[in-house]
Amino acid sequence: WKLMQGDPRLLRTLRLSALGDVVASLQWRRDMGKVELEIKSRELDDSRRRFEQEDETHTACNWNCSVKRAAPFYEKRRMHETKVDAQLSVLHSLERRLQ
């Protein structure tokens, strides 16, 4: 330790090395994030494509189609889940503030 205090070049070199390690770690995390984003984007595109294909099969359906009859239920359910998620996020932020 005393050797490092006496040699500013060595101290700068050690700092630079530590910062280089941090940068390399952050770049690796960024690259892994990009890969994960690409995978999730492909999954999303596949899901959208499958949904659109399934939705097309019901375009000519009449009022008696089970998918058409169930649509309002699932829309209400989605809206309810959105409200619950918003309320949960407010509760979590309040809990964090109180801690």
Buried (B, 14 or more C-beta within 10 A) or exposed (E): EEEEEEEEEEEEEEEEEEEEEEEEEEEEEEEEEEEEEEEEEEEEEEEEEEEEEEEEEEEEEEEEEEEEEEEEEEEEEEEEEEEEEEEEEEEEEEEEEEE
